[in-house]
């Protein structure tokens, strides 16, 4: 539909959806980058502390899928309240 809009309307000349994702303010890019780094570091630290037997595998898993790892941590720790799960935190 977007491509058809560009074909039908030659004044646009660009695909409009790609321009909506471009942030032109560098300060916003820095803030988003810092937030993402903080989330990833938090997930890695929780993974290393809660899984002392296999630190490398869980650390890598937390690095690649940090939001999913933090979600499962919160569910297991606080919603399900599993005994003996990550006592150090």
MIVEX-793259 format. One line per 8 residues: their letters; for each residue x, y, z of C-alpha. Coordinates in nm, 2 decimals, m for minus. Layout:
! MIVEX-793259
A = X:Y:Z; ...
This chain:
! MIVEX-793259
XXXXXXXX = 0.00:0.00:0.00; 0.29:0.24:0.08; 0.46:0.15:m0.24; 0.14:0.20:m0.43; 0.11:0.54:m0.27; 0.46:0.64:m0.39; 0.38:0.52:m0.74; 0.05:0.70:m0.75
XXXXXXXX = 0.19:1.02:m0.60; 0.52:1.11:m0.76; 0.56:1.41:m0.52; 0.64:1.18:m0.23; 0.93:1.00:m0.40; 1.02:0.82:m0.08; 0.88:0.54:0.12; 0.72:0.73:0.42
XXXXXXXX = 0.74:0.45:0.68; 1.12:0.46:0.68; 1.13:0.83:0.76; 0.92:0.78:1.08; 1.19:0.56:1.24; 1.47:0.81:1.18; 1.55:1.02:1.49; 1.72:1.34:1.39
XXXXXXXX = 1.81:1.45:1.75; 2.14:1.29:1.86; 2.05:1.34:2.23; 1.76:1.10:2.19; 1.99:0.84:2.04; 2.23:0.87:2.33; 1.95:0.83:2.59; 1.80:0.53:2.42
XXXXXXXX = 2.15:0.37:2.39; 2.22:0.43:2.76; 1.88:0.27:2.85; 1.95:m0.03:2.63; 2.30:m0.08:2.78; 2.16:m0.05:3.13; 1.90:m0.32:3.06; 2.16:m0.55:2.91
XXXXXXXX = 2.41:m0.51:3.19; 2.13:m0.57:3.45; 2.02:m0.89:3.28; 2.38:m1.02:3.25; 2.45:m0.95:3.62; 2.13:m1.12:3.73; 2.21:m1.42:3.51; 2.56:m1.45:3.65
XXXXXXXX = 2.45:m1.42:4.01; 2.15:m1.66:3.99; 2.33:m1.93:3.79; 2.67:m1.99:3.94; 2.70:m2.34:3.78; 2.69:m2.23:3.42; 2.78:m1.86:3.41; 2.89:m1.84:3.05
XXXXXXXX = 2.58:m2.00:2.89; 2.33:m1.80:3.10; 2.53:m1.48:3.06; 2.53:m1.52:2.68; 2.16:m1.60:2.69; 2.09:m1.29:2.90; 2.31:m1.08:2.66; 2.12:m1.20:2.35
XXXXXXXX = 1.77:m1.19:2.50; 1.79:m0.95:2.79; 1.43:m0.84:2.80; 1.30:m1.19:2.79; 1.55:m1.30:3.05; 1.45:m1.02:3.29; 1.08:m1.10:3.23; 1.13:m1.47:3.32
XXXXXXXX = 1.33:m1.36:3.63; 1.06:m1.14:3.76; 0.79:m1.41:3.69; 0.99:m1.68:3.87; 1.11:m1.47:4.16; 0.82:m1.25:4.24; 0.50:m1.39:4.08; 0.56:m1.77:4.12
XXXXXXXX = 0.78:m1.72:4.43; 0.99:m2.03:4.37; 1.19:m2.14:4.67; 1.57:m2.14:4.64; 1.56:m1.94:4.32; 1.83:m1.67:4.33; 1.84:m1.61:4.70; 2.12:m1.35:4.66
X = 1.89:m1.09:4.51
